Each structure stands twice: as structure tokens, then as C-alpha cells.
Amino acid sequence: MRGARTGRVCAARRLVAVDTTLQDPLVGRLLDGRYRVDARIAVGGMATVYRAVDTRLDRVLALKVMHPQLAADAAFVERFIREAKSVARLAHPNVVGVFDQGAEGAYVYLAMEYVPGCTLRDVLRERGALAPRAALDILEPVLAALGAAHRAGFVHRDMKPENVLIGDDGRVKVADFGLVRAVGSATATTGSVLGTVSYLAPEQIEHGTADTRADVYACGVVLYEMLTGAKPHAGDTPAQVLYRHLNTDVPAPSAAVPGLAPGLDGLVAAAAARSPEARPYDAVALLGLVLEARAALTDEQLDAVPPQARPGDRDTAGDRTSVIARAVPAEERTSVIDLPPPAETDAREVRHTGRMPAPEPPAAPAARQLPPRGPLLVIAAVLLVLGLGAGVWYINSGQFTRVPAVLGQTEAAATQRITGAGLDVGTTKRAFSDVYERGTVMAVDPAPGERLRGNGTVVLTLSRGPEIVKVPHLVDKPLAEARKALEKEGLVAGVVTREFSDSVARGAVIGSDPEPGTERAPDSAIALVVSKGSPIDVPDVTGETVADATAALQEAGLTVRVAPERVASPQDAGSVAAQSLPEGSRAAEGDAITLTVSKGPEMIEVPDVTGETAEDARAALEDAGFEVELKKTFPYLGDTVASQSAEGGSTAPEGSTITLTIKGL
């Protein structure tokens, strides 16, 4: 019944909310010769998701296509492909499956399971708080999916309601493993953390590290949100939300929704403890606690109807997956480390059955108050909360100012904020960008959050908008030169077809699609037509000697290959029995013609037909592979074979003629 209840929760809103306000170049296109793109479902920071049809298997699926401007970044492509490999290792009913991964030109894609329905975010936006039974019905399969990932050796790192899909049939699935990372590779990453602000664990914010307990923390926040209809830490800016994660415990959900069972407060406190040591060690351990808590609740407590006063009460500053600067000294920052793909899934696959025997978890220690943080960290956090970046403080007796966050702002607004912080603006640069609107700031040097001594100088790079390139003239260029010319312009050679041409040299370009001068976005694929040269009429060389046949074909501009096997044929032994292209065919200069050499006709035993009628004798000989000729003696009234030119039982070449003499009266 849990699936049915979950399905009813989801009935209010469909997952597919297609944006028809913008023209999408992929909609209606056949991607990679296989996937027909029907509609756009959603757009994220790294990729766009489409509903598509696999024309080979005739099934509906979801295509996750990386934004073309990111496909040139090897790190992004590596992370994108890592998602496919990671999820492909998880054969779990609560994980959105990955079927295929590939690329066509600038489009790198994943072919994934399509789940018609809605997201948990849709449900919370429509309904606000959920009854505890519905919240646990959703949380348990989510933990089962994450448990499978944790036991396979990696963490999700971006758990949030947007990544929980609820199918029309009530199935719950975890999606978007795009930030997945191996458990053993949790290391600091250049003073930044990647994730969604409202669900980041304190250790992700403070140290940039994440293990299985970071996913547990996010699930604790999600449970709080399902039970109350609101996030535990709200704020007008991401910095304010980060500050509260670091310094404030997640409150008991019963404080917002009076009457909730104490066991639910305990679950949230255990999962969302600020200290990772105070949380269950992974999703499997938390699932054990959830099942234990559910068993202790009465039906009345499970079905308690929450107040519906706050659907849509949401902290939009914390909903986005972002790169957030950490407040750490510059000397503690480390370089970005390329991460290996996740470890192979072990045999301990976790499956959600509703009554699964969870491993015996350790008793969840009470969430403990973290020790006070150092004064420098507190000051830095206050600066982030206030959004100043122009705060002045002293380290090693030196005065520093942080570069304000101005990405995406107009030049005037960015200049005003930087000068207001006591910094100077240097010579402005300009560059193309498919992400930032024309005239807005697309890059800052030094980067936002970096510290400058005194009134240092900040250089802004303004977006010129999407870069448009023109297809160059390629006619008469050899194919290799044409490829280089396209690459120089920022384009790539697409499909290459070949045609005969009397005017363009063999191997040179006849034309392109689109035509020269056409404007295209960078990395667009340009189809090329390449010349096969003037056509050559293939002569007939069957029956000729191999030497004579070779000379005739080479004189025509063709090359010759002799097949190693000889065949029986009516042609004389050693002569050409067959050629790969028949007489009258058109070939290009240098094309190879394969000659098959005859080993002579096959010898066949001659049937004895003397004494038979002429009709029966003819039929028997023709069936054996011979030609038949009749010779009658005078007077011509008889119909019986008196003799045959080749005696019965002897052998004769296949196809040779046997003469029959017919008796006269």
C-alpha cells in the first residue's frame, strides 16, 4: 500500500513541465542516429533533460544532455561520464537507471530511465508538510537507494527533494548522481564545495569534505522539510544559510508542527547532527533507525494531519546547486584533485522491501553541541551573512579586503560594489560566453572571495554574449586541410560523404552543409562532401588471362586484387572467371577490382540413357548439367536412343554437349 499512497501524494503535479517559451535546437532531432528528442523536461546547471524515444528499442526514456559549452571542458565531461558509470553499477529498484552514454558532435548525453510523475519538490511546493506516514514512505526507499550506493563505495553529495522522483505508480527513485564521489576520496577542493546550500553538511561547508554521513545529514534535512513544509535553516542569501548550518542545530520538527511524535524528533536529531560522529554511519544504518521508529509509532501518530499553512515557504537562496567559497585561510587551500571513478559495486546490494533486515546499527548518540568556533571563522561568516566582502580585518598585522561576488551583474553595478568595498577596477576585458548575458560580468580576477591588501585592483571580464562563427570556404581544399580550417574557426567536421566529380580533384572538398558564410555556434558539426574524382567505366575482363585483365584494368585507372581461391567455371583454367564490379559499373580512380580465377569446368559423370525415349534422355542429361543435341537416323520415325556421344559412366566437363542418336524404323 505504500506505493499507492506515495502515488496519490504525487498525483497533484506531473514531473514533465515542458518549457515551450524557448526554441530548443534538439527538440525534434534524432540524436546519434537513435534517440528522437520529443520534449524538454528540465534545465540544470550542467545539463538539460529531455523526454525521448529510443527508435531502436521503441521505448520512452530520458536524455540528459550536457550543455555544449561545457563539453569542451574535460573535467566536466569526466564527471558527466562518471555519473553514467557510477549509476550503471547500481542495479537497484530505487535508483534511476542509466542505459547508454554517448556523444554526437558537441552533445554529450546519458540515456536514462524515464519516470513519469513528479519530484518531491513538486509535492512539497503543492502540499507543504506531509503526514509522517507519507514522509517515511518516501524516505525509506531513498535510504535504500543511498544505502546501495554507500555499500558500493561512493556518496551522492547532492541529496535534495529535486532529486527524489515519485512515479505515477508510487515508485520512489533517486536521480542525478552527477556529483557522485568515491567514499575514500573525500578531500578539500580549492576552498569551495559543490552542492545545494540548504542540504550541505557542516563538514562540507567548513572543510570541503564529504563521506556517507554527508548524505545522511541531507536526508535529515529532507525529513524535517517533509514533516514541517519548510527548511530548517532559511536565509535571503546562500551565505546566511551556510552560517546557520555551521552554527545552529536543526530544530525539532515538533517545534514547528506541535503534536508530532517524539520519535520523529529523534530521527531528525540523529540524522542532522552537526557533528558527523554523532550521525548514523551511512544510509543503511539510518534506515535501520527509521524502521525502528516507524514500528514504535501508532497509526494515529503516523496519520497525524499536519497544518498546511506553509506550502511554498521556501528558501530560494538554498535551492540551487552552486560552488560556494569556504571561509578558510589561503594557506590551507589545496589544489583540485581529479577523482577516480567509483569503486566496483560489492555483493552486498541493498534492496528496499518494506521489511528489510537492516544491519544492527550502533546506538545513535545524541546530537551534541559543537565547540565554539574560532574568532576568525566567526568574523568571516558574519561578513558572508552581511554580503559585504568589503569587511576589513587584520591577519599578521596586514590589512585585507575580500573581492565582492559580482558575477552576472552589469558593469555599472559591479563597479559600484567593488569601489564601495575600497578596491579599484582595472582595465575591463571582454570575451564570448554562452552562459552570461551580454554586458554582464563573466569572470573576475582575483576571484570573488579572494583577499587583497589595501585598495588592490580587480579586473572584470564582460560577456560579449554567445560567439557566432561563419562556415569558411572549403571547396577544392583536401579533406585534411578542410578539417584544420574548420577547427581554426571553432567548428568541427561532421559526416563525410563522397561523390564523383569531373571538376574537383579526388580527395578534395566539393561542398559543405551548411554553405560557406552561414553563421553557426562554436563546436557545430559541418557536413562535408568529398570528391571521388572522375568516374571510370569498368571494362569486362572475364575469360581473359589474369595478366591481360590486370593490364586492361590498370590502364583504365583502377587497381587489381586477385582472390586467393579459384573456382570451377566454364572459363578455361587460369582465366578470369568473375570480377567484383561487372562491366558498365562506375568506379573512382584507384578503386580496387577483385578478380576470381577459374580452375576450369567441373567434371561430371555422364548418365547412361541408351534405350530411353528421347524426352526422358534429354531430361536426365540436362538435370546432370549437360547440354543435349539430338541426331536421328533415316527413316525419322523412331523415338529411342540408340547411342550417346559420351558413354554412360564416363565423365565430361559440366555444361558440355552430349549428342544422342535416335533409332529409325
Residue pairs with C-beta under 8 A, 6 or more apart in sequence:
2 137
2 140
2 170
2 354
3 169
3 170
3 171
4 170
5 133
5 134
5 137
5 170
6 134
6 137
6 138
6 166
6 170
6 171
6 172
7 117
7 166
7 167
7 168
7 169
7 170
8 170
9 123
9 127
9 130
9 134
9 138
9 166
10 117
10 118
10 122
10 123
10 166
10 167
10 168
10 170
11 168
12 118
12 122
12 123
12 126
12 127
13 118
13 122
13 123
13 125
13 126
14 116
14 117
14 118
15 41
15 115
15 116
15 117
15 118
15 119
15 122
15 165
16 39
16 41
16 51
16 116
17 41
17 42
18 39
18 40
18 41
19 40
19 43
24 40
24 48
26 37
26 40
26 48
26 50
26 65
26 107
27 37
27 38
27 39
27 40
27 50
28 37
28 38
29 36
29 37
30 36
30 37
30 55
31 37
31 52
31 63
31 65
31 104
31 107
31 109
32 102
32 103
32 104
32 109
33 104
34 54
34 55
34 56
35 52
35 53
35 54
35 55
35 61
35 63
35 109
35 111
36 52
36 53
36 55
37 50
37 51
37 52
37 63
38 50
38 51
38 52
38 53
39 50
39 51
40 48
40 49
40 50
40 51
41 49
41 50
41 51
41 62
42 48
42 49
43 49
44 176
44 321
45 320
45 321
45 322
46 66
46 67
46 70
46 76
46 80
46 178
47 64
47 65
47 66
47 67
47 80
47 178
48 64
48 65
48 67
49 62
49 63
49 64
49 65
50 62
50 63
50 65
51 60
51 61
51 62
51 63
51 114
52 60
52 61
52 62
52 63
52 111
53 59
53 60
53 61
54 60
54 61
54 99
54 111
60 114
61 99
61 111
61 112
61 113
61 114
62 96
62 111
62 112
62 113
62 114
62 115
63 109
63 110
63 111
63 112
64 109
64 110
64 112
65 107
65 108
65 109
66 76
66 77
66 80
66 107
66 108
66 109
67 434
68 106
68 107
68 434
68 521
68 523
69 433
69 434
69 435
70 76
70 77
71 77
71 103
71 106
71 107
71 108
71 523
72 106
72 523
75 338
77 108
78 338
79 178
79 179
80 108
80 110
80 178
81 101
81 108
82 180
82 339
82 341
82 342
83 98
83 110
83 176
83 177
83 178
83 180
84 98
84 101
84 110
85 341
85 342
86 149
86 154
86 177
86 180
86 341
86 342
87 95
87 96
87 97
87 98
87 177
87 180
88 97
88 98
89 152
89 342
89 344
89 345
90 145
90 148
90 149
90 152
90 345
91 97
91 345
91 349
92 144
92 145
92 148
92 349
92 350
92 351
93 171
93 173
93 351
93 352
94 141
94 142
94 144
94 145
94 148
94 171
94 172
94 173
94 174
94 352
95 145
95 148
95 149
95 173
95 174
95 177
96 112
96 113
96 115
96 165
96 173
96 174
96 175
96 176
97 112
97 113
98 110
98 111
98 112
98 113
99 111
99 112
99 113
100 110
100 111
101 109
101 110
101 111
102 108
102 109
102 111
103 109
104 525
105 492
105 494
105 523
105 524
105 525
106 492
106 523
106 524
106 525
112 175
113 173
115 165
115 167
115 171
115 173
115 175
116 167
116 168
117 165
117 166
117 167
117 168
117 169
118 165
118 166
119 161
119 162
119 163
119 164
119 165
119 166
120 138
120 161
120 162
120 164
120 165
120 166
120 222
120 226
121 160
121 161
121 162
121 164
123 130
123 161
123 166
124 130
124 161
124 225
124 226
124 229
124 311
125 311
125 312
125 314
126 311
127 229
127 308
127 311
128 229
128 306
128 307
128 308
128 309
128 310
128 311
128 312
128 313
129 226
129 227
129 228
129 229
129 257
129 306
129 307
129 308
129 310
129 311
130 138
130 226
130 227
130 229
130 306
131 302
131 303
131 304
131 305
131 306
132 227
132 260
132 261
132 264
132 297
132 301
132 302
132 303
132 304
133 302
133 303
134 226
135 223
135 226
135 227
136 290
136 294
136 302
137 172
138 164
138 166
138 172
138 226
139 219
139 222
139 223
139 226
139 290
140 287
140 290
140 291
140 352
140 354
141 171
141 172
141 173
141 352
142 159
142 164
142 172
142 174
142 219
142 222
143 219
143 283
143 284
143 286
143 287
143 290
143 352
144 283
144 287
144 350
144 351
144 352
144 356
145 173
145 174
145 352
146 156
146 159
146 174
146 215
146 219
146 282
146 283
147 282
147 283
147 284
147 287
147 350
148 345
148 349
148 350
148 351
149 155
149 156
149 177
149 180
149 215
149 283
150 183
150 212
150 215
150 282
150 283
150 284
151 282
151 284
151 346
151 348
151 349
151 350
152 342
152 343
152 344
152 345
152 346
153 182
153 183
153 184
153 342
153 343
153 344
153 345
153 346
154 180
154 181
154 182
154 183
154 342
154 343
155 180
155 181
155 183
155 186
155 210
155 211
155 212
155 214
155 215
156 163
156 174
156 177
156 179
156 180
156 215
156 218
157 179
157 180
157 181
157 194
157 195
157 204
157 210
157 214
157 215
158 176
158 178
158 179
158 194
158 195
158 196
158 199
158 218
158 321
159 174
159 199
159 215
159 218
159 219
159 222
160 196
160 198
160 199
160 218
160 222
160 319
161 222
161 225
162 176
162 196
162 319
163 174
163 175
163 176
164 172
164 173
164 174
164 175
164 222
165 172
165 173
165 174
165 175
166 172
167 173
179 194
179 195
179 321
180 342
181 210
181 339
181 342
182 339
182 340
182 341
182 342
182 343
183 211
183 212
183 343
184 343
185 337
185 339
185 340
186 209
186 210
186 211
187 208
187 209
187 334
187 337
188 207
188 208
188 209
188 332
188 333
188 334
189 208
189 334
189 336
189 337
190 208
190 333
190 334
190 335
190 336
191 208
191 325
191 326
191 328
191 330
191 333
191 449
192 208
192 323
192 324
192 325
192 326
193 200
193 204
193 205
193 208
193 210
193 323
193 324
193 326
194 321
194 322
194 323
195 204
195 210
195 321
195 322
195 324
196 318
196 319
196 320
196 321
196 322
197 238
197 241
197 242
197 317
197 318
197 319
197 320
197 322
197 324
198 221
198 231
198 233
198 241
198 315
198 318
198 319
199 217
199 218
199 221
199 222
199 318
200 214
200 218
200 242
200 245
200 324
201 210
201 213
201 214
201 217
201 218
201 245
201 276
202 217
202 245
202 246
202 274
202 275
202 370
203 209
203 210
203 214
203 276
204 210
204 214
205 242
205 245
205 246
205 324
205 326
206 246
206 326
206 327
206 328
206 377
207 326
207 328
208 326
211 276
212 281
212 282
212 283
213 276
213 279
213 280
213 281
213 282
214 276
215 282
215 283
216 271
216 279
216 280
216 281
216 282
216 283
216 285
216 286
217 271
217 272
217 273
217 276
217 279
219 271
219 283
219 286
220 250
220 267
220 268
220 270
220 271
220 272
220 273
220 279
221 231
221 232
221 250
221 272
223 253
223 264
223 267
223 268
223 271
224 231
224 232
224 250
224 251
224 253
224 268
224 272
225 231
225 232
227 253
227 257
227 260
227 264
227 268
227 306
228 253
228 256
228 257
228 306
228 310
229 306
229 308
229 309
229 310
229 311
229 313
230 256
230 310
230 313
230 314
231 314
231 315
231 318
232 250
232 251
232 272
233 241
233 244
233 245
233 248
233 250
233 315
233 318
234 241
234 244
234 315
234 318
235 241
235 243
235 244
235 315
235 317
235 318
235 385
236 317
237 317
237 385
237 387
238 317
238 318
238 320
238 322
238 324
239 381
239 384
239 385
239 387
240 317
240 384
240 385
241 315
241 317
241 318
242 324
242 381
242 384
243 381
243 382
243 384
243 385
245 274
246 274
246 373
246 381
247 373
247 381
249 269
249 272
249 273
249 274
249 367
249 369
250 268
250 269
250 272
252 265
252 268
252 269
253 260
253 264
253 265
253 268
254 260
254 261
254 262
254 264
254 265
257 306
257 307
259 304
260 304
260 306
261 297
261 301
261 304
263 293
263 296
263 297
264 293
264 297
266 293
266 364
267 289
267 290
267 293
269 366
269 367
270 278
270 279
270 280
270 286
270 289
270 364
270 367
271 279
271 280
271 286
272 279
272 367
273 279
273 365
273 367
273 368
274 367
274 370
275 367
275 368
275 370
277 365
278 364
278 365
278 366
278 367
278 368
279 286
279 364
280 286
280 288
280 289
280 361
280 362
280 364
281 361
281 362
284 350
284 358
284 359
284 361
285 358
285 359
285 361
285 362
286 361
287 352
287 356
287 358
288 358
288 359
288 360
288 361
289 361
289 364
291 355
291 356
291 358
294 302
325 448
325 449
327 377
327 380
327 381
327 384
329 376
329 395
330 450
330 451
350 356
373 381
376 393
376 395
379 391
379 393
382 391
383 389
383 391
383 402
387 405
388 404
388 421
389 401
389 402
389 403
389 404
389 405
389 417
389 421
389 448
389 449
390 401
390 402
390 404
390 420
390 421
390 422
390 423
391 401
391 402
392 399
392 400
392 401
392 422
393 399
393 400
394 400
398 453
399 453
399 454
400 451
400 452
400 453
401 421
401 422
401 423
401 451
401 452
401 453
401 454
401 455
401 456
402 421
402 449
402 450
402 451
402 452
403 418
403 421
403 423
403 444
403 446
403 447
403 448
403 449
403 450
403 451
403 452
403 458
404 417
404 418
404 421
404 448
405 448
405 449
406 413
406 414
406 417
406 418
406 441
406 444
406 448
406 460
407 436
407 441
407 442
407 443
407 444
407 448
408 436
408 437
408 440
408 441
409 417
409 440
409 441
410 439
410 440
410 441
411 428
411 439
411 440
411 441
411 460
411 462
414 425
414 441
414 460
415 425
415 460
418 424
418 425
418 458
419 425
422 455
423 452
423 455
423 456
423 457
423 458
424 455
424 456
424 457
424 458
425 457
425 458
425 459
425 460
426 457
426 458
426 459
426 460
427 459
428 459
428 460
428 461
428 462
429 443
429 459
429 460
429 461
429 462
430 461
430 462
430 463
430 464
431 442
431 443
431 461
431 462
431 463
431 464
432 463
432 464
432 465
432 466
432 467
432 522
433 442
433 463
433 464
433 465
433 466
434 466
434 467
434 521
435 442
435 463
436 442
436 463
437 463
437 465
438 463
438 464
438 465
439 462
439 463
440 462
440 463
441 460
441 461
441 462
441 463
442 461
442 462
442 463
443 460
443 461
444 458
444 459
444 460
444 461
445 458
445 459
445 461
446 452
446 456
446 458
452 458
466 521
467 490
467 521
467 522
468 519
468 520
468 521
469 489
469 490
469 491
469 519
469 520
469 521
469 522
469 524
470 489
470 516
470 517
470 518
470 519
470 520
471 489
471 491
471 512
471 514
471 515
471 516
471 517
471 518
471 519
471 520
471 526
472 485
472 486
472 489
472 516
473 516
474 482
474 485
474 486
474 509
474 511
474 512
474 516
474 528
475 504
475 508
475 509
475 510
475 511
475 516
476 504
476 505
476 508
476 509
477 485
477 508
477 509
478 507
478 508
478 509
479 496
479 507
479 508
479 509
479 528
479 530
482 493
482 509
482 528
483 493
486 492
486 493
486 526
490 522
490 523
491 520
491 522
491 523
491 524
491 525
491 526
492 523
492 524
492 525
492 526
493 525
493 526
493 528
494 525
494 526
494 527
494 528
495 525
495 527
495 528
496 527
496 528
496 529
496 530
497 527
497 528
497 529
497 530
498 529
498 530
498 531
498 532
498 588
499 510
499 529
499 530
499 531
499 532
500 531
500 532
500 533
500 534
500 535
500 586
500 588
501 510
501 531
501 532
501 533
501 534
502 534
504 510
504 531
505 531
505 533
506 531
506 532
506 533
506 588
506 589
506 590
507 530
507 531
507 533
508 530
508 531
509 528
509 529
509 530
509 531
510 529
510 530
510 531
511 528
511 529
512 526
512 527
512 528
512 529
513 526
513 527
513 528
513 529
514 520
514 526
520 526
532 588
533 588
533 589
533 590
534 589
535 586
535 587
535 588
536 556
536 557
536 558
536 586
536 587
536 588
536 589
536 591
537 556
537 584
537 585
537 586
538 553
538 556
538 558
538 579
538 581
538 582
538 583
538 584
538 585
538 586
538 587
538 593
539 552
539 553
539 556
539 583
540 579
540 582
540 583
541 548
541 549
541 552
541 553
541 576
541 579
541 595
542 571
542 575
542 576
542 577
542 578
542 579
543 571
543 572
543 575
543 576
544 552
544 575
544 576
545 574
545 575
545 576
546 562
546 574
546 575
546 576
546 595
546 597
549 560
549 576
549 579
549 595
550 560
550 595
553 559
553 560
553 593
554 560
557 589
557 590
558 587
558 589
558 590
558 591
558 592
558 593
559 590
559 591
559 592
559 593
560 592
560 593
560 595
561 592
561 593
561 594
561 595
562 594
562 595
562 597
563 594
563 595
563 596
563 597
565 596
566 577
566 596
566 597
566 598
566 599
567 577
567 578
567 596
567 597
567 598
567 599
568 598
568 599
568 600
568 601
568 602
568 654
569 577
569 578
569 598
569 599
569 600
569 601
570 598
570 601
570 654
570 655
571 577
571 598
571 600
572 598
572 600
573 598
573 599
573 600
574 597
574 598
575 597
575 598
576 595
576 596
576 597
576 598
577 596
577 597
577 598
578 595
578 596
579 593
579 594
579 595
579 596
580 592
580 593
580 594
580 595
581 587
581 591
581 593
587 593
600 653
601 653
601 654
601 655
601 656
602 653
602 654
603 651
603 652
603 653
603 654
604 624
604 625
604 626
604 651
604 652
604 653
604 654
605 624
605 649
605 650
605 651
606 621
606 624
606 626
606 644
606 646
606 647
606 648
606 649
606 650
606 651
606 652
606 658
607 620
607 621
607 624
607 648
608 644
608 647
608 648
608 649
609 616
609 617
609 620
609 621
609 641
609 644
609 648
609 660
610 641
610 642
610 643
610 644
610 648
611 640
611 641
612 620
612 640
612 641
613 639
613 640
613 641
614 630
614 639
614 640
614 641
614 660
614 662
617 628
617 641
617 644
617 660
618 628
618 630
618 660
621 628
621 658
621 660
622 628
625 654
625 655
626 652
626 654
626 655
626 656
626 657
626 658
627 655
627 656
627 657
627 658
628 657
628 658
628 660
629 657
629 658
629 659
629 660
630 659
630 660
630 662
631 659
631 660
631 661
631 662
632 638
632 661
632 662
632 664
633 642
633 661
633 662
633 663
633 664
634 664
635 664
635 665
636 664
637 664
637 665
638 662
638 663
638 664
638 665
639 662
640 662
640 663
641 660
641 661
641 662
641 663
642 661
642 662
642 663
643 660
643 661
644 658
644 659
644 660
644 661
645 657
645 658
645 659
645 660
646 652
646 658
652 658
